[in-house]
């Protein structure tokens, strides 16, 4: 009985953690693992990946999804936006996260 209760308690806690992140996941945010590290990103309506960022320039590398303030995000979008900020679209290099995230 004790093992069953422990398992049920674990499952309830796990479900609670998932529920906290549900709005972010529903908005299309996901975690990607790239050469540069782990980043939360989504694909825009235009088909370009956009990383979680607070300043529309620097991705939030290795920040867990549960610690991101989604209502404060100003994502960095690959393509023209990335070109304007970093001098490349992010698609020129096959190993760049922008290029890899399109097929993630």
Backbone atoms as SQL, in Angstrom:
CREATE TABLE atoms (id INTEGER PRIMARY KEY, chain TEXT, resi INTEGER, resn TEXT, atom TEXT, x REAL, y REAL, z REAL);
INSERT INTO atoms VALUES
  (1, 'A', 1, 'UNK', 'N', 0.806, -1.196, 0.000),
  (2, 'A', 1, 'UNK', 'CA', 0.000, 0.000, 0.000),
  (3, 'A', 1, 'UNK', 'C', 0.850, 1.262, 0.000),
  (4, 'A', 2, 'UNK', 'N', 1.874, 1.257, 0.818),
  (5, 'A', 2, 'UNK', 'CA', 2.744, 2.415, 0.935),
  (6, 'A', 2, 'UNK', 'C', 3.392, 2.762, -0.406),
  (7, 'A', 3, 'UNK', 'N', 3.845, 1.763, -1.132),
  (8, 'A', 3, 'UNK', 'CA', 4.472, 1.996, -2.427),
  (9, 'A', 3, 'UNK', 'C', 3.452, 2.600, -3.400),
  (10, 'A', 4, 'UNK', 'N', 2.224, 2.129, -3.380),
  (11, 'A', 4, 'UNK', 'CA', 1.179, 2.651, -4.243),
  (12, 'A', 4, 'UNK', 'C', 0.903, 4.119, -3.926),
  (13, 'A', 5, 'UNK', 'N', 0.810, 4.476, -2.667),
  (14, 'A', 5, 'UNK', 'CA', 0.576, 5.865, -2.278),
  (15, 'A', 5, 'UNK', 'C', 1.732, 6.755, -2.698),
  (16, 'A', 6, 'UNK', 'N', 2.944, 6.275, -2.534),
  (17, 'A', 6, 'UNK', 'CA', 4.114, 7.044, -2.950),
  (18, 'A', 6, 'UNK', 'C', 4.095, 7.276, -4.448),
  (19, 'A', 7, 'UNK', 'N', 3.763, 6.263, -5.222),
  (20, 'A', 7, 'UNK', 'CA', 3.692, 6.392, -6.676),
  (21, 'A', 7, 'UNK', 'C', 2.605, 7.385, -7.078),
  (22, 'A', 8, 'UNK', 'N', 1.444, 7.311, -6.428),
  (23, 'A', 8, 'UNK', 'CA', 0.350, 8.242, -6.733),
  (24, 'A', 8, 'UNK', 'C', 0.738, 9.674, -6.392),
  (25, 'A', 9, 'UNK', 'N', 1.394, 9.866, -5.263),
  (26, 'A', 9, 'UNK', 'CA', 1.829, 11.206, -4.868),
  (27, 'A', 9, 'UNK', 'C', 2.824, 11.756, -5.882),
  (28, 'A', 10, 'UNK', 'N', 3.764, 10.918, -6.340),
  (29, 'A', 10, 'UNK', 'CA', 4.737, 11.339, -7.338),
  (30, 'A', 10, 'UNK', 'C', 4.031, 11.761, -8.633),
  (31, 'A', 11, 'UNK', 'N', 3.059, 10.978, -9.055),
  (32, 'A', 11, 'UNK', 'CA', 2.336, 11.298, -10.279),
  (33, 'A', 11, 'UNK', 'C', 1.574, 12.609, -10.147),
  (34, 'A', 12, 'UNK', 'N', 0.976, 12.858, -9.016),
  (35, 'A', 12, 'UNK', 'CA', 0.252, 14.112, -8.806),
  (36, 'A', 12, 'UNK', 'C', 1.195, 15.304, -8.852),
  (37, 'A', 13, 'UNK', 'N', 2.349, 15.176, -8.225),
  (38, 'A', 13, 'UNK', 'CA', 3.335, 16.250, -8.266),
  (39, 'A', 13, 'UNK', 'C', 3.813, 16.465, -9.695),
  (40, 'A', 14, 'UNK', 'N', 4.067, 15.394, -10.431),
  (41, 'A', 14, 'UNK', 'CA', 4.522, 15.499, -11.816),
  (42, 'A', 14, 'UNK', 'C', 3.485, 16.186, -12.677),
  (43, 'A', 15, 'UNK', 'N', 2.229, 15.830, -12.523),
  (44, 'A', 15, 'UNK', 'CA', 1.152, 16.450, -13.291),
  (45, 'A', 15, 'UNK', 'C', 1.057, 17.926, -12.959),
  (46, 'A', 16, 'UNK', 'N', 1.237, 18.270, -11.692),
  (47, 'A', 16, 'UNK', 'CA', 1.204, 19.676, -11.297),
  (48, 'A', 16, 'UNK', 'C', 2.290, 20.481, -11.966),
  (49, 'A', 17, 'UNK', 'N', 3.476, 19.920, -12.093),
  (50, 'A', 17, 'UNK', 'CA', 4.576, 20.621, -12.747),
  (51, 'A', 17, 'UNK', 'C', 4.274, 20.829, -14.224),
  (52, 'A', 18, 'UNK', 'N', 3.716, 19.830, -14.870),
  (53, 'A', 18, 'UNK', 'CA', 3.352, 19.957, -16.281),
  (54, 'A', 18, 'UNK', 'C', 2.286, 21.037, -16.457),
  (55, 'A', 19, 'UNK', 'N', 1.328, 21.085, -15.547),
  (56, 'A', 19, 'UNK', 'CA', 0.245, 22.062, -15.658),
  (57, 'A', 19, 'UNK', 'C', 0.771, 23.485, -15.570),
  (58, 'A', 20, 'UNK', 'N', 1.808, 23.721, -14.773),
  (59, 'A', 20, 'UNK', 'CA', 2.378, 25.059, -14.656),
  (60, 'A', 20, 'UNK', 'C', 2.926, 25.524, -16.004),
  (61, 'A', 21, 'UNK', 'N', 3.521, 24.612, -16.765),
  (62, 'A', 21, 'UNK', 'CA', 4.107, 24.979, -18.051),
  (63, 'A', 21, 'UNK', 'C', 3.119, 24.878, -19.210),
  (64, 'A', 22, 'UNK', 'N', 1.909, 24.433, -18.971),
  (65, 'A', 22, 'UNK', 'CA', 0.956, 24.191, -20.048),
  (66, 'A', 22, 'UNK', 'C', 0.722, 25.403, -20.956),
  (67, 'A', 23, 'UNK', 'N', 0.555, 26.643, -20.434),
  (68, 'A', 23, 'UNK', 'CA', 0.328, 27.758, -21.353),
  (69, 'A', 23, 'UNK', 'C', 1.490, 27.982, -22.306),
  (70, 'A', 24, 'UNK', 'N', 2.731, 27.827, -21.826),
  (71, 'A', 24, 'UNK', 'CA', 3.890, 28.023, -22.692),
  (72, 'A', 24, 'UNK', 'C', 3.919, 26.971, -23.791),
  (73, 'A', 25, 'UNK', 'N', 3.659, 25.740, -23.427),
  (74, 'A', 25, 'UNK', 'CA', 3.652, 24.661, -24.405),
  (75, 'A', 25, 'UNK', 'C', 2.529, 24.880, -25.405),
  (76, 'A', 26, 'UNK', 'N', 1.370, 25.332, -24.936),
  (77, 'A', 26, 'UNK', 'CA', 0.227, 25.569, -25.811),
  (78, 'A', 26, 'UNK', 'C', 0.532, 26.660, -26.832),
  (79, 'A', 27, 'UNK', 'N', 1.396, 27.587, -26.480),
  (80, 'A', 27, 'UNK', 'CA', 1.757, 28.663, -27.399),
  (81, 'A', 27, 'UNK', 'C', 2.836, 28.243, -28.387),
  (82, 'A', 28, 'UNK', 'N', 3.218, 26.985, -28.344),
  (83, 'A', 28, 'UNK', 'CA', 4.191, 26.481, -29.290),
  (84, 'A', 28, 'UNK', 'C', 5.636, 26.522, -28.815),
  (85, 'A', 29, 'UNK', 'N', 5.885, 26.942, -27.601),
  (86, 'A', 29, 'UNK', 'CA', 7.253, 26.960, -27.080),
  (87, 'A', 29, 'UNK', 'C', 7.708, 25.538, -26.808),
  (88, 'A', 30, 'UNK', 'N', 8.962, 25.263, -27.114),
  (89, 'A', 30, 'UNK', 'CA', 9.548, 23.953, -26.856),
  (90, 'A', 30, 'UNK', 'C', 11.027, 24.119, -26.533),
  (91, 'A', 31, 'UNK', 'N', 11.616, 23.082, -26.019),
  (92, 'A', 31, 'UNK', 'CA', 13.034, 23.106, -25.673),
  (93, 'A', 31, 'UNK', 'C', 13.823, 22.409, -26.767),
  (94, 'A', 32, 'UNK', 'N', 14.881, 23.065, -27.225),
  (95, 'A', 32, 'UNK', 'CA', 15.766, 22.481, -28.218),
  (96, 'A', 32, 'UNK', 'C', 17.170, 22.360, -27.664),
  (97, 'A', 33, 'UNK', 'N', 17.854, 21.320, -28.050),
  (98, 'A', 33, 'UNK', 'CA', 19.241, 21.071, -27.633),
  (99, 'A', 33, 'UNK', 'C', 20.134, 21.222, -28.855),
  (100, 'A', 34, 'UNK', 'N', 20.959, 22.248, -28.831),
  (101, 'A', 34, 'UNK', 'CA', 21.804, 22.585, -29.967),
  (102, 'A', 34, 'UNK', 'C', 23.264, 22.655, -29.530),
  (103, 'A', 35, 'UNK', 'N', 24.151, 22.888, -30.472),
  (104, 'A', 35, 'UNK', 'CA', 25.578, 22.980, -30.175),
  (105, 'A', 35, 'UNK', 'C', 25.848, 24.040, -29.101),
  (106, 'A', 36, 'UNK', 'N', 25.130, 25.148, -29.163),
  (107, 'A', 36, 'UNK', 'CA', 25.329, 26.249, -28.227),
  (108, 'A', 36, 'UNK', 'C', 24.776, 25.939, -26.834),
  (109, 'A', 37, 'UNK', 'N', 23.923, 24.939, -26.716),
  (110, 'A', 37, 'UNK', 'CA', 23.297, 24.591, -25.445),
  (111, 'A', 37, 'UNK', 'C', 21.810, 24.342, -25.616),
  (112, 'A', 38, 'UNK', 'N', 21.079, 24.508, -24.534),
  (113, 'A', 38, 'UNK', 'CA', 19.627, 24.289, -24.528),
  (114, 'A', 38, 'UNK', 'C', 18.933, 25.646, -24.601),
  (115, 'A', 39, 'UNK', 'N', 17.915, 25.729, -25.456),
  (116, 'A', 39, 'UNK', 'CA', 17.183, 26.988, -25.571),
  (117, 'A', 39, 'UNK', 'C', 15.699, 26.704, -25.805),
  (118, 'A', 40, 'UNK', 'N', 14.867, 27.564, -25.265),
  (119, 'A', 40, 'UNK', 'CA', 13.422, 27.498, -25.481),
  (120, 'A', 40, 'UNK', 'C', 13.135, 28.318, -26.742),
  (121, 'A', 41, 'UNK', 'N', 12.406, 27.723, -27.669),
  (122, 'A', 41, 'UNK', 'CA', 12.112, 28.403, -28.927),
  (123, 'A', 41, 'UNK', 'C', 10.745, 27.992, -29.445),
  (124, 'A', 42, 'UNK', 'N', 10.291, 28.710, -30.456),
  (125, 'A', 42, 'UNK', 'CA', 9.074, 28.334, -31.184),
  (126, 'A', 42, 'UNK', 'C', 9.247, 28.739, -32.636),
  (127, 'A', 43, 'UNK', 'N', 8.377, 28.233, -33.479),
  (128, 'A', 43, 'UNK', 'CA', 8.391, 28.588, -34.897),
  (129, 'A', 43, 'UNK', 'C', 7.309, 29.649, -35.110),
  (130, 'A', 44, 'UNK', 'N', 7.696, 30.750, -35.734),
  (131, 'A', 44, 'UNK', 'CA', 6.755, 31.845, -35.966),
  (132, 'A', 44, 'UNK', 'C', 5.801, 31.499, -37.110),
  (133, 'A', 45, 'UNK', 'N', 4.788, 32.316, -37.280),
  (134, 'A', 45, 'UNK', 'CA', 3.832, 32.125, -38.373),
  (135, 'A', 45, 'UNK', 'C', 4.533, 32.204, -39.727),
  (136, 'A', 46, 'UNK', 'N', 5.631, 32.938, -39.797),
  (137, 'A', 46, 'UNK', 'CA', 6.393, 33.058, -41.034),
  (138, 'A', 46, 'UNK', 'C', 7.349, 31.898, -41.273),
  (139, 'A', 47, 'UNK', 'N', 7.407, 30.953, -40.322),
  (140, 'A', 47, 'UNK', 'CA', 8.248, 29.780, -40.483),
  (141, 'A', 47, 'UNK', 'C', 9.655, 29.909, -39.928),
  (142, 'A', 48, 'UNK', 'N', 9.957, 31.043, -39.296),
  (143, 'A', 48, 'UNK', 'CA', 11.280, 31.246, -38.723),
  (144, 'A', 48, 'UNK', 'C', 11.297, 30.872, -37.245),
  (145, 'A', 49, 'UNK', 'N', 12.354, 30.191, -36.798),
  (146, 'A', 49, 'UNK', 'CA', 12.490, 29.932, -35.362),
  (147, 'A', 49, 'UNK', 'C', 12.728, 31.246, -34.614),
  (148, 'A', 50, 'UNK', 'N', 12.243, 31.301, -33.399),
  (149, 'A', 50, 'UNK', 'CA', 12.449, 32.465, -32.527),
  (150, 'A', 50, 'UNK', 'C', 12.768, 31.955, -31.130),
  (151, 'A', 51, 'UNK', 'N', 13.887, 32.414, -30.578),
  (152, 'A', 51, 'UNK', 'CA', 14.267, 31.950, -29.240),
  (153, 'A', 51, 'UNK', 'C', 13.706, 32.866, -28.166),
  (154, 'A', 52, 'UNK', 'N', 13.498, 32.296, -27.001),
  (155, 'A', 52, 'UNK', 'CA', 13.063, 33.079, -25.852),
  (156, 'A', 52, 'UNK', 'C', 14.164, 34.076, -25.512),
  (157, 'A', 53, 'UNK', 'N', 13.785, 35.334, -25.390),
  (158, 'A', 53, 'UNK', 'CA', 14.721, 36.417, -25.096),
  (159, 'A', 53, 'UNK', 'C', 13.945, 37.533, -24.413),
  (160, 'A', 54, 'UNK', 'N', 14.605, 38.267, -23.550),
  (161, 'A', 54, 'UNK', 'CA', 13.968, 39.425, -22.924),
  (162, 'A', 54, 'UNK', 'C', 14.332, 40.722, -23.636),
  (163, 'A', 55, 'UNK', 'N', 15.370, 40.691, -24.514),
  (164, 'A', 55, 'UNK', 'CA', 15.823, 41.922, -25.156),
  (165, 'A', 55, 'UNK', 'C', 15.816, 41.845, -26.688),
  (166, 'A', 56, 'UNK', 'N', 15.177, 40.878, -27.269),
  (167, 'A', 56, 'UNK', 'CA', 15.088, 40.590, -28.707),
  (168, 'A', 56, 'UNK', 'C', 16.459, 40.538, -29.386),
  (169, 'A', 57, 'UNK', 'N', 17.479, 40.157, -28.618),
  (170, 'A', 57, 'UNK', 'CA', 18.834, 40.025, -29.161),
  (171, 'A', 57, 'UNK', 'C', 19.551, 38.777, -28.642),
  (172, 'A', 58, 'UNK', 'N', 19.426, 38.485, -27.369),
  (173, 'A', 58, 'UNK', 'CA', 20.170, 37.398, -26.738),
  (174, 'A', 58, 'UNK', 'C', 19.223, 36.292, -26.283),
  (175, 'A', 59, 'UNK', 'N', 19.429, 35.083, -26.825),
  (176, 'A', 59, 'UNK', 'CA', 18.625, 33.934, -26.406),
  (177, 'A', 59, 'UNK', 'C', 18.898, 33.616, -24.942),
  (178, 'A', 60, 'UNK', 'N', 17.904, 33.061, -24.281),
  (179, 'A', 60, 'UNK', 'CA', 18.040, 32.649, -22.880),
  (180, 'A', 60, 'UNK', 'C', 18.612, 31.238, -22.846),
  (181, 'A', 61, 'UNK', 'N', 19.896, 31.116, -23.092),
  (182, 'A', 61, 'UNK', 'CA', 20.551, 29.815, -23.155),
  (183, 'A', 61, 'UNK', 'C', 20.576, 29.149, -21.784),
  (184, 'A', 62, 'UNK', 'N', 20.194, 27.884, -21.783),
  (185, 'A', 62, 'UNK', 'CA', 20.255, 27.024, -20.589),
  (186, 'A', 62, 'UNK', 'C', 19.385, 27.508, -19.435),
  (187, 'A', 63, 'UNK', 'N', 18.351, 28.280, -19.742),
  (188, 'A', 63, 'UNK', 'CA', 17.370, 28.690, -18.733),
  (189, 'A', 63, 'UNK', 'C', 16.196, 27.716, -18.830),
  (190, 'A', 64, 'UNK', 'N', 15.862, 27.037, -17.733),
  (191, 'A', 64, 'UNK', 'CA', 14.740, 26.091, -17.777),
  (192, 'A', 64, 'UNK', 'C', 13.429, 26.800, -18.128),
  (193, 'A', 65, 'UNK', 'N', 12.588, 26.109, -18.876),
  (194, 'A', 65, 'UNK', 'CA', 11.298, 26.672, -19.279),
  (195, 'A', 65, 'UNK', 'C', 10.501, 27.161, -18.070),
  (196, 'A', 66, 'UNK', 'N', 10.599, 26.455, -16.967),
  (197, 'A', 66, 'UNK', 'CA', 9.837, 26.819, -15.765),
  (198, 'A', 66, 'UNK', 'C', 10.287, 28.134, -15.153),
  (199, 'A', 67, 'UNK', 'N', 11.461, 28.637, -15.536),
  (200, 'A', 67, 'UNK', 'CA', 11.970, 29.891, -14.981),
  (201, 'A', 67, 'UNK', 'C', 11.809, 31.072, -15.933),
  (202, 'A', 68, 'UNK', 'N', 11.215, 30.849, -17.076),
  (203, 'A', 68, 'UNK', 'CA', 11.047, 31.924, -18.060),
  (204, 'A', 68, 'UNK', 'C', 9.740, 32.662, -17.811),
  (205, 'A', 69, 'UNK', 'N', 9.813, 33.986, -17.845),
  (206, 'A', 69, 'UNK', 'CA', 8.622, 34.837, -17.705),
  (207, 'A', 69, 'UNK', 'C', 8.079, 35.095, -19.122),
  (208, 'A', 70, 'UNK', 'N', 7.178, 34.235, -19.562),
  (209, 'A', 70, 'UNK', 'CA', 6.697, 34.290, -20.940),
  (210, 'A', 70, 'UNK', 'C', 5.972, 35.587, -21.261),
  (211, 'A', 71, 'UNK', 'N', 5.387, 36.222, -20.254),
  (212, 'A', 71, 'UNK', 'CA', 4.688, 37.481, -20.501),
  (213, 'A', 71, 'UNK', 'C', 5.655, 38.650, -20.713),
  (214, 'A', 72, 'UNK', 'N', 6.948, 38.443, -20.476),
  (215, 'A', 72, 'UNK', 'CA', 7.956, 39.490, -20.643),
  (216, 'A', 72, 'UNK', 'C', 8.877, 39.256, -21.838),
  (217, 'A', 73, 'UNK', 'N', 8.610, 38.238, -22.616),
  (218, 'A', 73, 'UNK', 'CA', 9.514, 37.884, -23.714),
  (219, 'A', 73, 'UNK', 'C', 9.451, 38.866, -24.873),
  (220, 'A', 74, 'UNK', 'N', 10.623, 39.074, -25.467),
  (221, 'A', 74, 'UNK', 'CA', 10.790, 39.781, -26.733),
  (222, 'A', 74, 'UNK', 'C', 11.715, 38.899, -27.554),
  (223, 'A', 75, 'UNK', 'N', 11.174, 37.872, -28.229),
  (224, 'A', 75, 'UNK', 'CA', 11.984, 36.846, -28.892),
  (225, 'A', 75, 'UNK', 'C', 12.910, 37.396, -29.978),
  (226, 'A', 76, 'UNK', 'N', 14.034, 36.706, -30.148),
  (227, 'A', 76, 'UNK', 'CA', 14.940, 36.940, -31.270),
  (228, 'A', 76, 'UNK', 'C', 14.503, 35.987, -32.374),
  (229, 'A', 77, 'UNK', 'N', 14.158, 36.532, -33.535),
  (230, 'A', 77, 'UNK', 'CA', 13.648, 35.732, -34.647),
  (231, 'A', 77, 'UNK', 'C', 14.751, 35.536, -35.681),
  (232, 'A', 78, 'UNK', 'N', 14.955, 34.291, -36.079),
  (233, 'A', 78, 'UNK', 'CA', 15.944, 33.976, -37.112),
  (234, 'A', 78, 'UNK', 'C', 15.518, 34.581, -38.445),
  (235, 'A', 79, 'UNK', 'N', 16.480, 34.828, -39.313),
  (236, 'A', 79, 'UNK', 'CA', 16.187, 35.427, -40.611),
  (237, 'A', 79, 'UNK', 'C', 16.563, 36.903, -40.587),
  (238, 'A', 80, 'UNK', 'N', 15.691, 37.757, -41.077),
  (239, 'A', 80, 'UNK', 'CA', 15.985, 39.191, -41.189),
  (240, 'A', 80, 'UNK', 'C', 16.268, 39.838, -39.831),
  (241, 'A', 81, 'UNK', 'N', 15.513, 39.471, -38.814),
  (242, 'A', 81, 'UNK', 'CA', 15.731, 40.033, -37.469),
  (243, 'A', 81, 'UNK', 'C', 17.115, 39.641, -36.946),
  (244, 'A', 82, 'UNK', 'N', 17.470, 38.380, -37.107),
  (245, 'A', 82, 'UNK', 'CA', 18.784, 37.887, -36.665),
  (246, 'A', 82, 'UNK', 'C', 19.897, 38.580, -37.469),
  (247, 'A', 83, 'UNK', 'N', 19.683, 38.780, -38.759),
  (248, 'A', 83, 'UNK', 'CA', 20.649, 39.466, -39.615),
  (249, 'A', 83, 'UNK', 'C', 20.887, 40.887, -39.114),
  (250, 'A', 84, 'UNK', 'N', 19.821, 41.577, -38.776),
  (251, 'A', 84, 'UNK', 'CA', 19.909, 42.949, -38.280),
  (252, 'A', 84, 'UNK', 'C', 20.707, 43.032, -36.974),
  (253, 'A', 85, 'UNK', 'N', 20.545, 42.052, -36.111),
  (254, 'A', 85, 'UNK', 'CA', 21.184, 42.088, -34.792),
  (255, 'A', 85, 'UNK', 'C', 22.576, 41.463, -34.768),
  (256, 'A', 86, 'UNK', 'N', 22.803, 40.419, -35.566),
  (257, 'A', 86, 'UNK', 'CA', 24.038, 39.640, -35.481),
  (258, 'A', 86, 'UNK', 'C', 24.850, 39.585, -36.769),
  (259, 'A', 87, 'UNK', 'N', 24.345, 40.156, -37.863),
  (260, 'A', 87, 'UNK', 'CA', 25.107, 40.166, -39.107),
  (261, 'A', 87, 'UNK', 'C', 24.963, 38.905, -39.943),
  (262, 'A', 88, 'UNK', 'N', 24.117, 37.981, -39.516),
  (263, 'A', 88, 'UNK', 'CA', 23.813, 36.778, -40.303),
  (264, 'A', 88, 'UNK', 'C', 22.378, 36.364, -39.988),
  (265, 'A', 89, 'UNK', 'N', 21.778, 35.651, -40.920),
  (266, 'A', 89, 'UNK', 'CA', 20.393, 35.217, -40.710),
  (267, 'A', 89, 'UNK', 'C', 20.302, 34.051, -39.731),
  (268, 'A', 90, 'UNK', 'N', 21.441, 33.358, -39.537),
  (269, 'A', 90, 'UNK', 'CA', 21.455, 32.143, -38.731),
  (270, 'A', 90, 'UNK', 'C', 21.263, 30.898, -39.576),
  (271, 'A', 91, 'UNK', 'N', 20.987, 31.101, -40.849),
  (272, 'A', 91, 'UNK', 'CA', 20.759, 29.960, -41.747),
  (273, 'A', 91, 'UNK', 'C', 21.992, 29.619, -42.588),
  (274, 'A', 92, 'UNK', 'N', 22.987, 30.495, -42.606),
  (275, 'A', 92, 'UNK', 'CA', 24.172, 30.265, -43.428),
  (276, 'A', 92, 'UNK', 'C', 25.012, 29.086, -42.922),
  (277, 'A', 93, 'UNK', 'N', 25.024, 28.895, -41.632),
  (278, 'A', 93, 'UNK', 'CA', 25.826, 27.841, -41.007),
  (279, 'A', 93, 'UNK', 'C', 24.923, 26.650, -40.673),
  (280, 'A', 94, 'UNK', 'N', 25.190, 25.480, -41.225),
  (281, 'A', 94, 'UNK', 'CA', 24.342, 24.309, -40.958),
  (282, 'A', 94, 'UNK', 'C', 24.268, 23.934, -39.471),
  (283, 'A', 95, 'UNK', 'N', 25.289, 24.300, -38.680),
  (284, 'A', 95, 'UNK', 'CA', 25.298, 23.955, -37.258),
  (285, 'A', 95, 'UNK', 'C', 24.701, 25.009, -36.354),
  (286, 'A', 96, 'UNK', 'N', 24.280, 26.146, -36.909),
  (287, 'A', 96, 'UNK', 'CA', 23.690, 27.213, -36.095),
  (288, 'A', 96, 'UNK', 'C', 22.303, 26.791, -35.617),
  (289, 'A', 97, 'UNK', 'N', 21.932, 27.217, -34.423),
  (290, 'A', 97, 'UNK', 'CA', 20.641, 26.797, -33.860),
  (291, 'A', 97, 'UNK', 'C', 19.471, 27.199, -34.743),
  (292, 'A', 98, 'UNK', 'N', 19.541, 28.365, -35.397),
  (293, 'A', 98, 'UNK', 'CA', 18.444, 28.806, -36.281),
  (294, 'A', 98, 'UNK', 'C', 18.202, 27.780, -37.382),
  (295, 'A', 99, 'UNK', 'N', 19.275, 27.354, -38.006),
  (296, 'A', 99, 'UNK', 'CA', 19.182, 26.401, -39.108),
  (297, 'A', 99, 'UNK', 'C', 18.660, 25.065, -38.618),
  (298, 'A', 100, 'UNK', 'N', 19.160, 24.619, -37.470),
  (299, 'A', 100, 'UNK', 'CA', 18.772, 23.318, -36.935),
  (300, 'A', 100, 'UNK', 'C', 17.336, 23.333, -36.393),
  (301, 'A', 101, 'UNK', 'N', 16.902, 24.450, -35.839),
  (302, 'A', 101, 'UNK', 'CA', 15.574, 24.528, -35.226),
  (303, 'A', 101, 'UNK', 'C', 14.454, 24.436, -36.256),
  (304, 'A', 102, 'UNK', 'N', 14.723, 24.820, -37.483),
  (305, 'A', 102, 'UNK', 'CA', 13.672, 24.732, -38.524),
  (306, 'A', 102, 'UNK', 'C', 13.184, 23.313, -38.715),
  (307, 'A', 103, 'UNK', 'N', 14.043, 22.333, -38.470),
  (308, 'A', 103, 'UNK', 'CA', 13.684, 20.927, -38.665),
  (309, 'A', 103, 'UNK', 'C', 13.582, 20.162, -37.363),
  (310, 'A', 104, 'UNK', 'N', 13.478, 20.857, -36.257),
  (311, 'A', 104, 'UNK', 'CA', 13.470, 20.220, -34.940),
  (312, 'A', 104, 'UNK', 'C', 12.155, 19.516, -34.687);
